[in-house]
């Protein structure tokens, strides 16, 4: 049975200027998730908002912990909530 959920994640470390947003978008799209990724004004922090199948979201979190080549992820904070269905695709926000 598919359990739908919403994930709010903040990724800390060397995650800006290393194509982290593009990496996260590619992973999320491959996992058929909806939402967005963006850099935060807080130095070395990226935010991810994603929705979809909870098992696929768990896979996304595991990939966020690794990141692309050049990234050094120090930690990933996650908050889980109810699925809202408000996203139509997975995008990079600027």
Secondary structure, DSSP 8 states (H G I E B T S, - for coil): ---EEEEEEEEEEE-SSSSHHHHHHHHHHHTT-EEEEEE-SSTTEEEEEEEEEHHHHHHHHHHHHH-STT-EEEEEEEEEE------SSEEEE-
